[in-house]
């Protein structure tokens, strides 16, 4: 038996609606993927900067002419250097200091 024109039109409408939903879902997934990739690049850059600052402080602490022999002075200097480099540690520091986040 042959499929009627009405049935074909209804099937085409359903397929068109499904394709439009899928296109929207794909577009949203692509936007989310790009946003995630941008966040990962930002985080990788911040981590690299933090590692550079920490490494330079470790080297400086081992140098005899460094005035950072006091642990509190070293910690404050490191915290300030990370802040100046754009590394935000407020959440991590608050968590370690016992804040309920």
Secondary structure as UniProt FT lines:
FT   HELIX           5..62
FT   TURN            64..65
FT   TURN            68..69
FT   HELIX           71..84
FT   TURN            85..86
FT   HELIX           90..96
FT   TURN            97..98
//
